[in-house]
Amino acid sequence: MAPSTTVSQRKKIKRKAPRGFLKRVFKRQKPHLRLETSGDLLVHLNCLLFVQRLAEESRMSAFENKCGVIKKEHVQAAAKVILKKSRG
């Protein structure tokens, strides 16, 4: 059998954190706050982890209600669950 003639063309996707935007927001909201150089990346990572967890909880809430579409109510219920877990 002849080897496959198709070659997988994987493109490396560069996903960068919006560092300039984050620094501007920090300067506007908290001008006295002094972050180390990678502090903005840690904040961005924390935000991404929160959004991922919110999406998973929302999906589970929609599944419990036997709904195929995630609605606003599911996201709000998931946010309440996440806040309860983080506080206690």
PDB file with one MODEL, atoms N, CA, C and O in Angstrom:
MODEL        1
ATOM      1  N   MET A   1       0.845  -1.174   0.000  1.00  0.00           N
ATOM      2  CA  MET A   1       0.000   0.000   0.000  1.00  0.00           C
ATOM      3  C   MET A   1       0.892   1.238   0.000  1.00  0.00           C
ATOM      4  O   MET A   1       1.892   1.291   0.716  1.00  0.00           O
ATOM      5  N   ALA A   2       0.533   2.208  -0.787  1.00  0.00           N
ATOM      6  CA  ALA A   2       1.328   3.421  -0.928  1.00  0.00           C
ATOM      7  C   ALA A   2       1.143   4.317   0.292  1.00  0.00           C
ATOM      8  O   ALA A   2       0.057   4.391   0.867  1.00  0.00           O
ATOM      9  N   PRO A   3       2.216   4.992   0.675  1.00  0.00           N
ATOM     10  CA  PRO A   3       2.077   5.901   1.814  1.00  0.00           C
ATOM     11  C   PRO A   3       1.132   7.053   1.473  1.00  0.00           C
ATOM     12  O   PRO A   3       0.949   7.413   0.310  1.00  0.00           O
ATOM     13  N   SER A   4       0.569   7.587   2.472  1.00  0.00           N
ATOM     14  CA  SER A   4      -0.390   8.670   2.285  1.00  0.00           C
ATOM     15  C   SER A   4       0.297   9.887   1.669  1.00  0.00           C
ATOM     16  O   SER A   4       1.395  10.270   2.071  1.00  0.00           O
ATOM     17  N   THR A   5      -0.367  10.476   0.698  1.00  0.00           N
ATOM     18  CA  THR A   5       0.217  11.632   0.028  1.00  0.00           C
ATOM     19  C   THR A   5      -0.192  12.941   0.692  1.00  0.00           C
ATOM     20  O   THR A   5       0.353  13.997   0.372  1.00  0.00           O
ATOM     21  N   THR A   6      -1.129  12.878   1.596  1.00  0.00           N
ATOM     22  CA  THR A   6      -1.540  14.117   2.267  1.00  0.00           C
ATOM     23  C   THR A   6      -0.613  14.387   3.437  1.00  0.00           C
ATOM     24  O   THR A   6      -0.221  13.479   4.170  1.00  0.00           O
ATOM     25  N   VAL A   7      -0.284  15.614   3.586  1.00  0.00           N
ATOM     26  CA  VAL A   7       0.596  16.038   4.669  1.00  0.00           C
ATOM     27  C   VAL A   7      -0.219  16.934   5.591  1.00  0.00           C
ATOM     28  O   VAL A   7      -0.848  17.896   5.151  1.00  0.00           O
ATOM     29  N   SER A   8      -0.195  16.605   6.856  1.00  0.00           N
ATOM     30  CA  SER A   8      -0.942  17.449   7.777  1.00  0.00           C
ATOM     31  C   SER A   8      -0.246  18.796   7.909  1.00  0.00           C
ATOM     32  O   SER A   8       0.963  18.872   8.128  1.00  0.00           O
ATOM     33  N   GLN A   9      -1.015  19.829   7.776  1.00  0.00           N
ATOM     34  CA  GLN A   9      -0.461  21.174   7.854  1.00  0.00           C
ATOM     35  C   GLN A   9      -0.942  21.816   9.145  1.00  0.00           C
ATOM     36  O   GLN A   9      -1.964  22.502   9.178  1.00  0.00           O
ATOM     37  N   ARG A  10      -0.206  21.587  10.175  1.00  0.00           N
ATOM     38  CA  ARG A  10      -0.552  22.184  11.461  1.00  0.00           C
ATOM     39  C   ARG A  10       0.013  23.583  11.522  1.00  0.00           C
ATOM     40  O   ARG A  10       1.214  23.801  11.358  1.00  0.00           O
ATOM     41  N   LYS A  11      -0.858  24.503  11.755  1.00  0.00           N
ATOM     42  CA  LYS A  11      -0.415  25.879  11.908  1.00  0.00           C
ATOM     43  C   LYS A  11      -0.364  26.192  13.390  1.00  0.00           C
ATOM     44  O   LYS A  11      -1.279  25.874  14.149  1.00  0.00           O
ATOM     45  N   LYS A  12       0.703  26.806  13.769  1.00  0.00           N
ATOM     46  CA  LYS A  12       0.840  27.182  15.163  1.00  0.00           C
ATOM     47  C   LYS A  12       0.048  28.464  15.388  1.00  0.00           C
ATOM     48  O   LYS A  12       0.344  29.506  14.804  1.00  0.00           O
ATOM     49  N   ILE A  13      -0.947  28.367  16.233  1.00  0.00           N
ATOM     50  CA  ILE A  13      -1.792  29.518  16.520  1.00  0.00           C
ATOM     51  C   ILE A  13      -1.203  30.246  17.718  1.00  0.00           C
ATOM     52  O   ILE A  13      -1.012  29.665  18.787  1.00  0.00           O
ATOM     53  N   LYS A  14      -0.924  31.507  17.523  1.00  0.00           N
ATOM     54  CA  LYS A  14      -0.383  32.307  18.609  1.00  0.00           C
ATOM     55  C   LYS A  14      -1.538  32.962  19.337  1.00  0.00           C
ATOM     56  O   LYS A  14      -2.276  33.760  18.759  1.00  0.00           O
ATOM     57  N   ARG A  15      -1.690  32.634  20.566  1.00  0.00           N
ATOM     58  CA  ARG A  15      -2.727  33.241  21.385  1.00  0.00           C
ATOM     59  C   ARG A  15      -2.044  34.011  22.493  1.00  0.00           C
ATOM     60  O   ARG A  15      -1.475  33.442  23.425  1.00  0.00           O
ATOM     61  N   LYS A  16      -2.117  35.296  22.364  1.00  0.00           N
ATOM     62  CA  LYS A  16      -1.439  36.129  23.333  1.00  0.00           C
ATOM     63  C   LYS A  16      -2.457  36.811  24.241  1.00  0.00           C
ATOM     64  O   LYS A  16      -3.574  37.123  23.829  1.00  0.00           O
ATOM     65  N   ALA A  17      -2.055  37.027  25.446  1.00  0.00           N
ATOM     66  CA  ALA A  17      -2.896  37.755  26.385  1.00  0.00           C
ATOM     67  C   ALA A  17      -2.869  39.234  26.025  1.00  0.00           C
ATOM     68  O   ALA A  17      -1.834  39.745  25.597  1.00  0.00           O
ATOM     69  N   PRO A  18      -3.994  39.929  26.192  1.00  0.00           N
ATOM     70  CA  PRO A  18      -4.029  41.367  25.879  1.00  0.00           C
ATOM     71  C   PRO A  18      -3.340  42.181  26.967  1.00  0.00           C
ATOM     72  O   PRO A  18      -3.997  42.838  27.774  1.00  0.00           O
ATOM     73  N   ARG A  19      -2.021  42.131  26.981  1.00  0.00           N
ATOM     74  CA  ARG A  19      -1.251  42.731  28.079  1.00  0.00           C
ATOM     75  C   ARG A  19      -1.414  44.239  28.150  1.00  0.00           C
ATOM     76  O   ARG A  19      -1.554  44.789  29.242  1.00  0.00           O
ATOM     77  N   GLY A  20      -1.400  44.919  27.014  1.00  0.00           N
ATOM     78  CA  GLY A  20      -1.547  46.372  27.008  1.00  0.00           C
ATOM     79  C   GLY A  20      -2.893  46.791  27.560  1.00  0.00           C
ATOM     80  O   GLY A  20      -2.987  47.741  28.336  1.00  0.00           O
ATOM     81  N   PHE A  21      -3.931  46.082  27.159  1.00  0.00           N
ATOM     82  CA  PHE A  21      -5.277  46.382  27.651  1.00  0.00           C
ATOM     83  C   PHE A  21      -5.365  46.177  29.158  1.00  0.00           C
ATOM     84  O   PHE A  21      -5.921  47.008  29.877  1.00  0.00           O
ATOM     85  N   LEU A  22      -4.811  45.063  29.629  1.00  0.00           N
ATOM     86  CA  LEU A  22      -4.863  44.776  31.060  1.00  0.00           C
ATOM     87  C   LEU A  22      -4.103  45.828  31.869  1.00  0.00           C
ATOM     88  O   LEU A  22      -4.567  46.262  32.923  1.00  0.00           O
ATOM     89  N   LYS A  23      -2.948  46.228  31.375  1.00  0.00           N
ATOM     90  CA  LYS A  23      -2.171  47.240  32.091  1.00  0.00           C
ATOM     91  C   LYS A  23      -2.903  48.569  32.143  1.00  0.00           C
ATOM     92  O   LYS A  23      -2.878  49.249  33.169  1.00  0.00           O
ATOM     93  N   ARG A  24      -3.563  48.954  31.034  1.00  0.00           N
ATOM     94  CA  ARG A  24      -4.342  50.197  31.017  1.00  0.00           C
ATOM     95  C   ARG A  24      -5.489  50.152  32.014  1.00  0.00           C
ATOM     96  O   ARG A  24      -5.750  51.130  32.714  1.00  0.00           O
ATOM     97  N   VAL A  25      -6.174  49.014  32.077  1.00  0.00           N
ATOM     98  CA  VAL A  25      -7.288  48.872  33.016  1.00  0.00           C
ATOM     99  C   VAL A  25      -6.793  48.978  34.451  1.00  0.00           C
ATOM    100  O   VAL A  25      -7.414  49.642  35.281  1.00  0.00           O
ATOM    101  N   PHE A  26      -5.677  48.324  34.739  1.00  0.00           N
ATOM    102  CA  PHE A  26      -5.122  48.400  36.093  1.00  0.00           C
ATOM    103  C   PHE A  26      -4.737  49.829  36.451  1.00  0.00           C
ATOM    104  O   PHE A  26      -4.994  50.284  37.566  1.00  0.00           O
ATOM    105  N   LYS A  27      -4.124  50.536  35.509  1.00  0.00           N
ATOM    106  CA  LYS A  27      -3.698  51.916  35.782  1.00  0.00           C
ATOM    107  C   LYS A  27      -4.899  52.826  36.028  1.00  0.00           C
ATOM    108  O   LYS A  27      -4.844  53.708  36.885  1.00  0.00           O
ATOM    109  N   ARG A  28      -5.979  52.618  35.284  1.00  0.00           N
ATOM    110  CA  ARG A  28      -7.169  53.459  35.457  1.00  0.00           C
ATOM    111  C   ARG A  28      -7.891  53.161  36.761  1.00  0.00           C
ATOM    112  O   ARG A  28      -8.287  54.076  37.482  1.00  0.00           O
ATOM    113  N   GLN A  29      -8.059  51.887  37.061  1.00  0.00           N
ATOM    114  CA  GLN A  29      -8.830  51.494  38.239  1.00  0.00           C
ATOM    115  C   GLN A  29      -8.031  51.656  39.528  1.00  0.00           C
ATOM    116  O   GLN A  29      -8.546  52.165  40.524  1.00  0.00           O
ATOM    117  N   LYS A  30      -6.802  51.232  39.507  1.00  0.00           N
ATOM    118  CA  LYS A  30      -5.958  51.245  40.706  1.00  0.00           C
ATOM    119  C   LYS A  30      -4.591  51.828  40.363  1.00  0.00           C
ATOM    120  O   LYS A  30      -3.636  51.070  40.190  1.00  0.00           O
ATOM    121  N   PRO A  31      -4.468  53.146  40.259  1.00  0.00           N
ATOM    122  CA  PRO A  31      -3.178  53.718  39.849  1.00  0.00           C
ATOM    123  C   PRO A  31      -2.061  53.495  40.872  1.00  0.00           C
ATOM    124  O   PRO A  31      -0.884  53.508  40.511  1.00  0.00           O
ATOM    125  N   HIS A  32      -2.412  53.296  42.120  1.00  0.00           N
ATOM    126  CA  HIS A  32      -1.394  53.094  43.157  1.00  0.00           C
ATOM    127  C   HIS A  32      -0.914  51.643  43.237  1.00  0.00           C
ATOM    128  O   HIS A  32       0.064  51.349  43.924  1.00  0.00           O
ATOM    129  N   LEU A  33      -1.602  50.737  42.535  1.00  0.00           N
ATOM    130  CA  LEU A  33      -1.269  49.317  42.576  1.00  0.00           C
ATOM    131  C   LEU A  33       0.001  49.051  41.775  1.00  0.00           C
ATOM    132  O   LEU A  33       0.121  49.475  40.626  1.00  0.00           O
ATOM    133  N   ARG A  34       0.934  48.355  42.384  1.00  0.00           N
ATOM    134  CA  ARG A  34       2.188  48.017  41.700  1.00  0.00           C
ATOM    135  C   ARG A  34       2.242  46.508  41.510  1.00  0.00           C
ATOM    136  O   ARG A  34       2.364  45.753  42.475  1.00  0.00           O
ATOM    137  N   LEU A  35       2.149  46.079  40.257  1.00  0.00           N
ATOM    138  CA  LEU A  35       2.209  44.661  39.927  1.00  0.00           C
ATOM    139  C   LEU A  35       3.598  44.313  39.402  1.00  0.00           C
ATOM    140  O   LEU A  35       4.277  45.140  38.793  1.00  0.00           O
ATOM    141  N   GLU A  36       3.998  43.090  39.649  1.00  0.00           N
ATOM    142  CA  GLU A  36       5.252  42.659  39.049  1.00  0.00           C
ATOM    143  C   GLU A  36       5.022  42.429  37.554  1.00  0.00           C
ATOM    144  O   GLU A  36       3.892  42.527  37.076  1.00  0.00           O
ATOM    145  N   THR A  37       6.071  42.129  36.834  1.00  0.00           N
ATOM    146  CA  THR A  37       5.987  42.099  35.369  1.00  0.00           C
ATOM    147  C   THR A  37       5.004  41.053  34.851  1.00  0.00           C
ATOM    148  O   THR A  37       4.351  41.288  33.834  1.00  0.00           O
ATOM    149  N   SER A  38       4.881  39.932  35.505  1.00  0.00           N
ATOM    150  CA  SER A  38       3.975  38.888  35.019  1.00  0.00           C
ATOM    151  C   SER A  38       2.640  38.885  35.768  1.00  0.00           C
ATOM    152  O   SER A  38       1.855  37.949  35.623  1.00  0.00           O
ATOM    153  N   GLY A  39       2.383  39.902  36.551  1.00  0.00           N
ATOM    154  CA  GLY A  39       1.133  39.966  37.307  1.00  0.00           C
ATOM    155  C   GLY A  39      -0.094  40.034  36.424  1.00  0.00           C
ATOM    156  O   GLY A  39      -1.124  39.438  36.739  1.00  0.00           O
ATOM    157  N   ASP A  40       0.009  40.760  35.314  1.00  0.00           N
ATOM    158  CA  ASP A  40      -1.126  40.861  34.405  1.00  0.00           C
ATOM    159  C   ASP A  40      -1.441  39.514  33.750  1.00  0.00           C
ATOM    160  O   ASP A  40      -2.601  39.217  33.466  1.00  0.00           O
ATOM    161  N   LEU A  41      -0.423  38.711  33.514  1.00  0.00           N
ATOM    162  CA  LEU A  41      -0.663  37.385  32.944  1.00  0.00           C
ATOM    163  C   LEU A  41      -1.380  36.470  33.928  1.00  0.00           C
ATOM    164  O   LEU A  41      -2.220  35.661  33.533  1.00  0.00           O
ATOM    165  N   LEU A  42      -1.048  36.599  35.199  1.00  0.00           N
ATOM    166  CA  LEU A  42      -1.730  35.795  36.214  1.00  0.00           C
ATOM    167  C   LEU A  42      -3.200  36.184  36.328  1.00  0.00           C
ATOM    168  O   LEU A  42      -4.062  35.324  36.509  1.00  0.00           O
ATOM    169  N   VAL A  43      -3.482  37.469  36.223  1.00  0.00           N
ATOM    170  CA  VAL A  43      -4.874  37.930  36.253  1.00  0.00           C
ATOM    171  C   VAL A  43      -5.622  37.403  35.034  1.00  0.00           C
ATOM    172  O   VAL A  43      -6.769  36.970  35.149  1.00  0.00           O
ATOM    173  N   HIS A  44      -4.988  37.436  33.881  1.00  0.00           N
ATOM    174  CA  HIS A  44      -5.613  36.936  32.659  1.00  0.00           C
ATOM    175  C   HIS A  44      -5.883  35.439  32.766  1.00  0.00           C
ATOM    176  O   HIS A  44      -6.956  34.979  32.378  1.00  0.00           O
ATOM    177  N   LEU A  45      -4.933  34.680  33.283  1.00  0.00           N
ATOM    178  CA  LEU A  45      -5.110  33.243  33.464  1.00  0.00           C
ATOM    179  C   LEU A  45      -6.258  32.961  34.418  1.00  0.00           C
ATOM    180  O   LEU A  45      -7.067  32.068  34.167  1.00  0.00           O
ATOM    181  N   ASN A  46      -6.339  33.710  35.507  1.00  0.00           N
ATOM    182  CA  ASN A  46      -7.414  33.535  36.469  1.00  0.00           C
ATOM    183  C   ASN A  46      -8.770  33.788  35.820  1.00  0.00           C
ATOM    184  O   ASN A  46      -9.732  33.065  36.079  1.00  0.00           O
ATOM    185  N   CYS A  47      -8.845  34.809  34.980  1.00  0.00           N
ATOM    186  CA  CYS A  47     -10.080  35.127  34.270  1.00  0.00           C
ATOM    187  C   CYS A  47     -10.473  33.999  33.319  1.00  0.00           C
ATOM    188  O   CYS A  47     -11.644  33.626  33.246  1.00  0.00           O
ATOM    189  N   LEU A  48      -9.498  33.458  32.594  1.00  0.00           N
ATOM    190  CA  LEU A  48      -9.786  32.353  31.681  1.00  0.00           C
ATOM    191  C   LEU A  48     -10.266  31.112  32.420  1.00  0.00           C
ATOM    192  O   LEU A  48     -11.177  30.425  31.958  1.00  0.00           O
ATOM    193  N   LEU A  49      -9.663  30.826  33.554  1.00  0.00           N
ATOM    194  CA  LEU A  49     -10.092  29.673  34.346  1.00  0.00           C
ATOM    195  C   LEU A  49     -11.510  29.865  34.878  1.00  0.00           C
ATOM    196  O   LEU A  49     -12.295  28.918  34.923  1.00  0.00           O
ATOM    197  N   PHE A  50     -11.834  31.090  35.278  1.00  0.00           N
ATOM    198  CA  PHE A  50     -13.187  31.373  35.754  1.00  0.00           C
ATOM    199  C   PHE A  50     -14.204  31.185  34.635  1.00  0.00           C
ATOM    200  O   PHE A  50     -15.259  30.590  34.854  1.00  0.00           O
ATOM    201  N   VAL A  51     -13.901  31.682  33.445  1.00  0.00           N
ATOM    202  CA  VAL A  51     -14.829  31.561  32.317  1.00  0.00           C
ATOM    203  C   VAL A  51     -15.009  30.095  31.940  1.00  0.00           C
ATOM    204  O   VAL A  51     -16.119  29.676  31.611  1.00  0.00           O
ATOM    205  N   GLN A  52     -13.941  29.314  31.982  1.00  0.00           N
ATOM    206  CA  GLN A  52     -14.044  27.896  31.671  1.00  0.00           C
ATOM    207  C   GLN A  52     -14.924  27.183  32.705  1.00  0.00           C
ATOM    208  O   GLN A  52     -15.768  26.362  32.346  1.00  0.00           O
ATOM    209  N   ARG A  53     -14.727  27.495  33.958  1.00  0.00           N
ATOM    210  CA  ARG A  53     -15.526  26.868  35.012  1.00  0.00           C
ATOM    211  C   ARG A  53     -16.991  27.289  34.911  1.00  0.00           C
ATOM    212  O   ARG A  53     -17.893  26.481  35.128  1.00  0.00           O
ATOM    213  N   LEU A  54     -17.219  28.565  34.578  1.00  0.00           N
ATOM    214  CA  LEU A  54     -18.577  29.062  34.401  1.00  0.00           C
ATOM    215  C   LEU A  54     -19.267  28.347  33.240  1.00  0.00           C
ATOM    216  O   LEU A  54     -20.446  28.004  33.333  1.00  0.00           O
ATOM    217  N   ALA A  55     -18.544  28.125  32.160  1.00  0.00           N
ATOM    218  CA  ALA A  55     -19.114  27.419  31.008  1.00  0.00           C
ATOM    219  C   ALA A  55     -19.475  25.978  31.363  1.00  0.00           C
ATOM    220  O   ALA A  55     -20.529  25.488  30.957  1.00  0.00           O
ATOM    221  N   GLU A  56     -18.616  25.300  32.113  1.00  0.00           N
ATOM    222  CA  GLU A  56     -18.901  23.919  32.505  1.00  0.00           C
ATOM    223  C   GLU A  56     -20.112  23.842  33.425  1.00  0.00           C
ATOM    224  O   GLU A  56     -20.981  22.987  33.251  1.00  0.00           O
ATOM    225  N   GLU A  57     -20.164  24.737  34.401  1.00  0.00           N
ATOM    226  CA  GLU A  57     -21.307  24.743  35.324  1.00  0.00           C
ATOM    227  C   GLU A  57     -22.600  25.102  34.594  1.00  0.00           C
ATOM    228  O   GLU A  57     -23.659  24.550  34.895  1.00  0.00           O
ATOM    229  N   SER A  58     -22.516  26.022  33.638  1.00  0.00           N
ATOM    230  CA  SER A  58     -23.695  26.409  32.860  1.00  0.00           C
ATOM    231  C   SER A  58     -24.193  25.240  32.018  1.00  0.00           C
ATOM    232  O   SER A  58     -25.397  25.011  31.898  1.00  0.00           O
ATOM    233  N   ARG A  59     -23.252  24.508  31.441  1.00  0.00           N
ATOM    234  CA  ARG A  59     -23.630  23.340  30.643  1.00  0.00           C
ATOM    235  C   ARG A  59     -24.320  22.290  31.502  1.00  0.00           C
ATOM    236  O   ARG A  59     -25.305  21.684  31.081  1.00  0.00           O
ATOM    237  N   MET A  60     -23.799  22.076  32.708  1.00  0.00           N
ATOM    238  CA  MET A  60     -24.415  21.106  33.612  1.00  0.00           C
ATOM    239  C   MET A  60     -25.803  21.563  34.038  1.00  0.00           C
ATOM    240  O   MET A  60     -26.718  20.748  34.152  1.00  0.00           O
ATOM    241  N   SER A  61     -25.964  22.866  34.275  1.00  0.00           N
ATOM    242  CA  SER A  61     -27.270  23.405  34.656  1.00  0.00           C
ATOM    243  C   SER A  61     -28.270  23.240  33.522  1.00  0.00           C
ATOM    244  O   SER A  61     -29.425  22.888  33.764  1.00  0.00           O
ATOM    245  N   ALA A  62     -27.847  23.486  32.302  1.00  0.00           N
ATOM    246  CA  ALA A  62     -28.736  23.308  31.152  1.00  0.00           C
ATOM    247  C   ALA A  62     -29.102  21.839  30.975  1.00  0.00           C
ATOM    248  O   ALA A  62     -30.240  21.514  30.636  1.00  0.00           O
ATOM    249  N   PHE A  63     -28.136  20.955  31.205  1.00  0.00           N
ATOM    250  CA  PHE A  63     -28.391  19.526  31.078  1.00  0.00           C
ATOM    251  C   PHE A  63     -29.402  19.058  32.126  1.00  0.00           C
ATOM    252  O   PHE A  63     -30.263  18.229  31.831  1.00  0.00           O
ATOM    253  N   GLU A  64     -29.299  19.585  33.344  1.00  0.00           N
ATOM    254  CA  GLU A  64     -30.239  19.215  34.401  1.00  0.00           C
ATOM    255  C   GLU A  64     -31.659  19.653  34.061  1.00  0.00           C
ATOM    256  O   GLU A  64     -32.624  18.980  34.423  1.00  0.00           O
ATOM    257  N   ASN A  65     -31.785  20.778  33.368  1.00  0.00           N
ATOM    258  CA  ASN A  65     -33.098  21.273  32.963  1.00  0.00           C
ATOM    259  C   ASN A  65     -33.553  20.697  31.632  1.00  0.00           C
ATOM    260  O   ASN A  65     -34.582  21.107  31.096  1.00  0.00           O
ATOM    261  N   LYS A  66     -32.788  19.745  31.093  1.00  0.00           N
ATOM    262  CA  LYS A  66     -33.092  19.089  29.824  1.00  0.00           C
ATOM    263  C   LYS A  66     -33.257  20.102  28.697  1.00  0.00           C
ATOM    264  O   LYS A  66     -34.186  20.033  27.893  1.00  0.00           O
ATOM    265  N   CYS A  67     -32.330  21.034  28.673  1.00  0.00           N
ATOM    266  CA  CYS A  67     -32.343  22.074  27.660  1.00  0.00           C
ATOM    267  C   CYS A  67     -31.071  21.939  26.823  1.00  0.00           C
ATOM    268  O   CYS A  67     -29.980  21.764  27.366  1.00  0.00           O
ATOM    269  N   GLY A  68     -31.217  22.019  25.505  1.00  0.00           N
ATOM    270  CA  GLY A  68     -30.069  21.872  24.628  1.00  0.00           C
ATOM    271  C   GLY A  68     -29.270  23.147  24.443  1.00  0.00           C
ATOM    272  O   GLY A  68     -28.156  23.114  23.920  1.00  0.00           O
ATOM    273  N   VAL A  69     -29.837  24.281  24.872  1.00  0.00           N
ATOM    274  CA  VAL A  69     -29.185  25.569  24.688  1.00  0.00           C
ATOM    275  C   VAL A  69     -28.917  26.191  26.052  1.00  0.00           C
ATOM    276  O   VAL A  69     -29.786  26.192  26.924  1.00  0.00           O
ATOM    277  N   ILE A  70     -27.735  26.708  26.226  1.00  0.00           N
ATOM    278  CA  ILE A  70     -27.392  27.387  27.476  1.00  0.00           C
ATOM    279  C   ILE A  70     -27.988  28.783  27.432  1.00  0.00           C
ATOM    280  O   ILE A  70     -27.680  29.575  26.540  1.00  0.00           O
ATOM    281  N   LYS A  71     -28.836  29.074  28.394  1.00  0.00           N
ATOM    282  CA  LYS A  71     -29.522  30.367  28.440  1.00  0.00           C
ATOM    283  C   LYS A  71     -28.971  31.210  29.570  1.00  0.00           C
ATOM    284  O   LYS A  71     -28.141  30.770  30.365  1.00  0.00           O
ATOM    285  N   LYS A  72     -29.460  32.428  29.613  1.00  0.00           N
ATOM    286  CA  LYS A  72     -29.022  33.385  30.629  1.00  0.00           C
ATOM    287  C   LYS A  72     -29.262  32.845  32.039  1.00  0.00           C
ATOM    288  O   LYS A  72     -28.433  33.033  32.929  1.00  0.00           O
ATOM    289  N   GLU A  73     -30.377  32.188  32.234  1.00  0.00           N
ATOM    290  CA  GLU A  73     -30.716  31.640  33.554  1.00  0.00           C
ATOM    291  C   GLU A  73     -29.718  30.579  33.996  1.00  0.00           C
ATOM    292  O   GLU A  73     -29.385  30.480  35.177  1.00  0.00           O
ATOM    293  N   HIS A  74     -29.245  29.789  33.038  1.00  0.00           N
ATOM    294  CA  HIS A  74     -28.269  28.742  33.374  1.00  0.00           C
ATOM    295  C   HIS A  74     -26.939  29.359  33.811  1.00  0.00           C
ATOM    296  O   HIS A  74     -26.298  28.877  34.744  1.00  0.00           O
ATOM    297  N   VAL A  75     -26.538  30.419  33.133  1.00  0.00           N
ATOM    298  CA  VAL A  75     -25.283  31.085  33.485  1.00  0.00           C
ATOM    299  C   VAL A  75     -25.396  31.729  34.859  1.00  0.00           C
ATOM    300  O   VAL A  75     -24.462  31.657  35.657  1.00  0.00           O
ATOM    301  N   GLN A  76     -26.538  32.359  35.140  1.00  0.00           N
ATOM    302  CA  GLN A  76     -26.732  32.988  36.445  1.00  0.00           C
ATOM    303  C   GLN A  76     -26.739  31.949  37.562  1.00  0.00           C
ATOM    304  O   GLN A  76     -26.161  32.176  38.624  1.00  0.00           O
ATOM    305  N   ALA A  77     -27.385  30.822  37.330  1.00  0.00           N
ATOM    306  CA  ALA A  77     -27.395  29.755  38.335  1.00  0.00           C
ATOM    307  C   ALA A  77     -25.991  29.205  38.552  1.00  0.00           C
ATOM    308  O   ALA A  77     -25.608  28.902  39.681  1.00  0.00           O
ATOM    309  N   ALA A  78     -25.230  29.076  37.479  1.00  0.00           N
ATOM    310  CA  ALA A  78     -23.854  28.576  37.588  1.00  0.00           C
ATOM    311  C   ALA A  78     -22.975  29.559  38.349  1.00  0.00           C
ATOM    312  O   ALA A  78     -22.121  29.151  39.136  1.00  0.00           O
ATOM    313  N   ALA A  79     -23.180  30.852  38.116  1.00  0.00           N
ATOM    314  CA  ALA A  79     -22.395  31.861  38.829  1.00  0.00           C
ATOM    315  C   ALA A  79     -22.663  31.801  40.321  1.00  0.00           C
ATOM    316  O   ALA A  79     -21.741  31.961  41.121  1.00  0.00           O
ATOM    317  N   LYS A  80     -23.905  31.574  40.706  1.00  0.00           N
ATOM    318  CA  LYS A  80     -24.235  31.448  42.125  1.00  0.00           C
ATOM    319  C   LYS A  80     -23.559  30.231  42.739  1.00  0.00           C
ATOM    320  O   LYS A  80     -23.066  30.293  43.865  1.00  0.00           O
ATOM    321  N   VAL A  81     -23.535  29.126  42.002  1.00  0.00           N
ATOM    322  CA  VAL A  81     -22.887  27.915  42.491  1.00  0.00           C
ATOM    323  C   VAL A  81     -21.390  28.140  42.675  1.00  0.00           C
ATOM    324  O   VAL A  81     -20.818  27.718  43.681  1.00  0.00           O
ATOM    325  N   ILE A  82     -20.758  28.797  41.716  1.00  0.00           N
ATOM    326  CA  ILE A  82     -19.320  29.046  41.795  1.00  0.00           C
ATOM    327  C   ILE A  82     -18.992  29.961  42.960  1.00  0.00           C
ATOM    328  O   ILE A  82     -18.005  29.744  43.663  1.00  0.00           O
ATOM    329  N   LEU A  83     -19.815  30.985  43.171  1.00  0.00           N
ATOM    330  CA  LEU A  83     -19.566  31.895  44.292  1.00  0.00           C
ATOM    331  C   LEU A  83     -19.717  31.180  45.631  1.00  0.00           C
ATOM    332  O   LEU A  83     -18.942  31.425  46.555  1.00  0.00           O
ATOM    333  N   LYS A  84     -20.702  30.304  45.740  1.00  0.00           N
ATOM    334  CA  LYS A  84     -20.874  29.550  46.987  1.00  0.00           C
ATOM    335  C   LYS A  84     -19.675  28.647  47.250  1.00  0.00           C
ATOM    336  O   LYS A  84     -19.208  28.537  48.384  1.00  0.00           O
ATOM    337  N   LYS A  85     -19.178  27.998  46.193  1.00  0.00           N
ATOM    338  CA  LYS A  85     -18.032  27.096  46.361  1.00  0.00           C
ATOM    339  C   LYS A  85     -16.765  27.862  46.729  1.00  0.00           C
ATOM    340  O   LYS A  85     -15.947  27.379  47.513  1.00  0.00           O
ATOM    341  N   SER A  86     -16.605  29.050  46.164  1.00  0.00           N
ATOM    342  CA  SER A  86     -15.373  29.801  46.437  1.00  0.00           C
ATOM    343  C   SER A  86     -15.374  30.434  47.818  1.00  0.00           C
ATOM    344  O   SER A  86     -14.310  30.649  48.399  1.00  0.00           O
ATOM    345  N   ARG A  87     -16.537  30.732  48.345  1.00  0.00           N
ATOM    346  CA  ARG A  87     -16.620  31.368  49.666  1.00  0.00           C
ATOM    347  C   ARG A  87     -16.612  30.383  50.807  1.00  0.00           C
ATOM    348  O   ARG A  87     -16.189  30.713  51.916  1.00  0.00           O
ATOM    349  N   GLY A  88     -17.063  29.202  50.553  1.00  0.00           N
ATOM    350  CA  GLY A  88     -17.167  28.305  51.690  1.00  0.00           C
ATOM    351  C   GLY A  88     -16.790  26.955  51.448  1.00  0.00           C
ATOM    352  O   GLY A  88     -16.847  26.126  52.356  1.00  0.00           O
TER     353      GLY A  88
ENDMDL
END
